[in-house]
Amino acid sequence: MVLAEQRIICGINAVASAMDSGLRIHALMCAGGRKNARVQKLVDTLQQQGVSVDEMERSALTQVCGTDKHQGVAVYTDPLMRKDMTLLLRESVPGERFFLLLDEVTDPHNFGALIRSAAAAGCQAVVYTKDRSCQVTPVVEKAAAGTLNCIALCQVTNLSRAIDELKREGVWVYGLALEGAASIHATDLRGDVALVAGSEGRGIRPGVLKACDGAVKISMPGRVESLNVSVATGIALFEVVRQRTVDVQNGQ
């Protein structure tokens, strides 16, 4: 594993989750004049643990967090741990592998929501590129709502090569697409599987989609041509969950 840059977590739920997960909290920052009972509880708990509390103007906290959606509280914690792809595969269990790959997703709210959906669906990791992709920021932390503490993140230089490595290990890789794709509901997604989601504007790059075993799409009988990437990917992730659940229930 490698250490990432200094980590700031903001928002009541995200901070509470960080505390519950056992992350080491180095310092707490909160907006002065706080009236929220939940924020006060966080402050009291951390002060009892000997963590320093820095009160500041709300505007200053917004500048530190890079967002005004901090709910008046943020903490400095240990750096985020990222996992190497080869180590990730070595530690995963064949037959239970489930990954989400992101191709140049740049919006932090979408990135955080995708991490949250992947964690909720039971993915072992979210794989994304080092360049031309959103990185973990306080905005991402808040959108992920604490789930960064319960799923591995894996940065890669080249997503197509990462897909090739997954395929060599027996993982079936499917890209989420709109055209020329099979119905995701008619595709067997049991066993080792990885889904690839593309960027907000142009979807999966052609070279990355070509590297996949196939392309799948979500059936949309209504008068809507496309969905937000985090919404569409969430639906796809839980189609994998549905198929696996049915498989177990049938005793197969």
N, C-alpha and C positions, 0 to 999 in steps of 0.2 A: 504494500500500500504506500501511497505518497500523501503528504500533507498538503492541503490547499491553503489559500490565503486566510487571514484572520476572519473569524466568523461572527456575524452579528445576527441575532434572531430578534424579531420584533413582533408585537401583537400578543394579546393575553393568552390565547390558546396555544400558540407556538412556543411561548416562553414556558408555560405550564408543562407542555409536553416535554420540552428539553429538560426541565427539572425532574420530571417523573422518570425519564429514560436514564437518568444518572449522569448526564453530561456535566462536566465540570464548568461551573459558572464563575467567571473571573470578576465581573462587575455588572451592576445593574444600573440602567439609566431610566429615569422617569420624568415626565413632565410635572412641573410644580403645580400646586393647587389641586392635586388629584382628589377625586371624590368617588371614584369607582371602587366598590368594596373588593372586587376580585383583584384589582391592581394592588390595593393595600395589603391583601393577604399574601401576594407574591413578595412584596417588599418586606413584610414582617418575617416571612419564612426565611428569606435570604439573609436578612440582617441577623437573625438568630444563628445562622450558619457562618457568620463572620464575613459575608460578602459585602463589599463596599457599595454604597448607593449614591449615585450622582444625580442630584436634581437639577434640571435645566429648563429653559424656556421650551415650549412646544415646537417653536420654529427651529430651534437648535437641534432638537431630537429628530425632527423631520429631515434636516440636513445630514445628520449622521446616518440615518436609516435609508435615505434616498427615496422615501415615500412618506406621505402624510397619513397612511393607513396603519400607523403603529399602535393606536389605542393608548398612547401615553406611556408605553413601557417597551424596553428593549434590553438585551443582555449581550455581553461578550462571552463567548464560549471557546472551548478547544476547537482547533481547525477541523474542517470537514475531512473525513477520510474517503479517498477514492480507491477503487479496486482495479488492479490490472486484469485485462481480459483473460489472459492465460490462467491466472490464479483463480479468477471467477469461475471458469469452466472446470478447473481441477477440484474446486471445493463444492461444486453443485452436484446434485444426485441425478444420474441418467434416468430418464423416464419421468422426471419431475421438473425439468428445466423449463423456465418460462421467463422470457426477457422482452423488454420494450426498447426498441432502437429509435432514435430521433434524428432525422435528417435536416439539419439547419433550422431547427425551431428557435426563433429569436425573441419572441415575446415572453417576458418574465412571468406574466400571469398564466399564460398557457403552459409554460415550462413547469411551474409549480403545480398547476392543476393536473398535468400529465403524471408527474411524480406521485401525487396523491392517489390518482386512479390506479396507477401501477401497483402501489403499495397495498391498496385496498383489494386488488384482484389477486394478490399473492405472487406478483413477479419477484424474482430474485434480484433483479437489477435493472436500472435504466442506463442505456449506453448512448452516448452522444459525442460529437466531435469537439476537438479543442478549438478549432477555428470556425468562424461564421455560425456559431451557435450561442445561445444564451448561456451565461455562466451562473453559478449560484450567487445570488445577491439577497439582501434582506427582503426585497419584494418577492423573490422566489420562495424564500423561507416561509413568508406569511401565507402565500398562496398554497403552499404544500401543507400548511396547518400541522406542522410537527412530524410529518411522515418521513422527512429526510433522516430521521433517527432510526427508521426501521426498514430501510431498503438501501442496497448498495448502489453507488454511482460509479460508472466506468467511462472515463474519457479515452477516446481513440483518435489517432491521427487521420485514419482513412476508414470511412464507414464500409465501403465495399470490401476491403480486406478483412474487416471485422466480421462481415457476413460470411465470407469464405471460411474463416476460422470456425464460426459456429456450425456451418454446414459440414465441415470435416469432422466435427465432433458429433454428428448425427442430429443436429437441431434443424428443423424445418423452418424456413424463414419466409414470411409472407408480407408483402407491401400493401398498405391501404391505398387504394386508387379509386378513381371514378370511372375510367374508361378501360375497356379490354380486360375487365376483371371478373372473376367468378364470384358468385354470392358467398359471403362469409358464412352464412347459415348452412350452405350446402358443402362446405369444405371441412374435411376432417382435421380438427385442431387439437386432437388428443396427443399425448406423448410430448416429446421435447419440441417446443415451438417458440418462435420469436416473431413479434409483429414490428413492422417498420412504419412510422408515421412521418409525413413530410412537413415542410415549412408551411406557414400560414398562407402565403401567397401562391406559390407554384407547386406545392405538393412534393412528392419524392422526385429527386433528380433522375433522369433516364438511366444513367450508369448505375446508380444504386438500385433502382427497380429491376434492372436487367440482372443484377447479381442475386436477386431473391429467387426462391424456388417457384414463386407464383405471386399473383396479385389478387386481392380480394376486395370486395366492396360491400357496403351496407345497403340493403334494400330500402328505398325511400319512395313509397307509393304516393306521397303527397306532392304538392306543388313547390317543392324545395329542391334545388339542384345540389346543394352541398351543406355541410355542417362545419362549425368551428372545429379545429383540429383536436382540441381537448375533449369535446363532446363526442365526436366520431370515434376517437381512439378509446374513450371510456366504454362506449357500446361494444367495440370490437374486443376489448380485453375481457369483458364479462360474457361475451359469447364463448370465449375459451373456457371460462369458469363454468358456464352452463354445460358445455359438452363434457367436461371432465366430471362434473357432478352427476350428470346422467349416466356416464360410463361407470362410475363407482356404484351408483344406486342399482344398476343392472348387474353388478357383480362381474363386470368384464375386466 
